Amino acid sequence: MNRVKQPSLAQLRAFAAVAEHLHFRDAAAAIGMSQPALSGAVSALEEALGVQLLERTTRKVLLSPAGERLAVRAKAVLDAVGLLMEEAEAVRAPFTGVLRLGVIPTVAPYLLPTVLKLVHERYPELDLQVHEEQTSSLLEGLSAGRLDLLLLAVPLGVPGVTELPLFDEDFVLVTPEDHWLGGRHDIPREALRELHLLLLDEGHCLRDQALDICREAGRTEGAPVTTTAAGLATLVQLVAGGLGVTLLPRTAVDVETGRAGRLQTGWFADPAPSRRIALAMRSGAARGGEFEEFAGALREAMRALPVRVAA
């Protein structure tokens, strides 16, 4: 019997990319391969398997019936190889190699100095790569294996994701300097019912948290809410300009209010509204023990911040 040719990983990656994009140029760009090399790899795979995987026309690429079935198998093989490489990396010395950390924008500017200092001093062999994105994009990246660990607000309630709590922090009301609530330390949550509140754009978890706090305070859906800011720095500038008030997490207050004059802060009566910040990883991740140790080190490093560190 003639020995059946075994497909290579490069051929499987090329086919999986074409199956995903249904376009040779886009598929080649996605995996960093030239278009002729990608086309040749797919043709070689078809020859090795003895089946036609694609239907090629001058305008588009379609999967053949066999291609549709085998595309699922090819992805499974590539995923398994990815897990093999992750496992191999995990058995080496911990806290070495690359760690791809995703961080939400309302955390990154205020916690990254602490994170980077910890990594520099305690884990000098760790190649930390930081990606700032919104929560939905971070979770997609974690699921796809593009990211290893996330630093964000929880709870997430996402199956297959394990949360490692770091700390809780209160929200503070930021107002123009002449506002009647500015400087108070006993603001009831009910005060949020009628305030002209400035919030972040759609997609930011901090916006959703602020709206949840307002609903708990009895704020009606018709109360004025202005959404004009993509970041906290802009939000605070709008407050300084007298356009309304906003809620900031405690770790952001000193940084953001220090950039703008004509502001006051107001503090809520206990129990103040708050949010929880945590690390999140794939459940059962090969580096899970390493990530748990990292979370413990971060908790200790963050005791100097105005937060309540998780036990």
ABEGO torsion letter per residue (X at the ends): XBBBBBBBAAAAAAAAAAAAAGBAAAAAAAAGBBAAAAAAAAAAAAAAAGBBABBBBAABBBBBAAAAAAAAAAAAAAAAAAAAAAAAAAABBBGBEBBBBBBBAAAAAAAAAAAAAAAAAABAABBBBBBBBBAAAAAAAAAAGABABBBBBOBAGBBGBBBBBABBBBBBBBBBAABAABGBAABBAAAAAABBBBBBBBGBAAAAAAAAAAAAAGBBAABBBBBABABAAAAAAAAAAGAEBBBBBAAAAAAAAAABBGBBBBBBBOBBBBBBBBBBBBBGBAAAAAAAAAAAAAAAAAAABBBBBBX
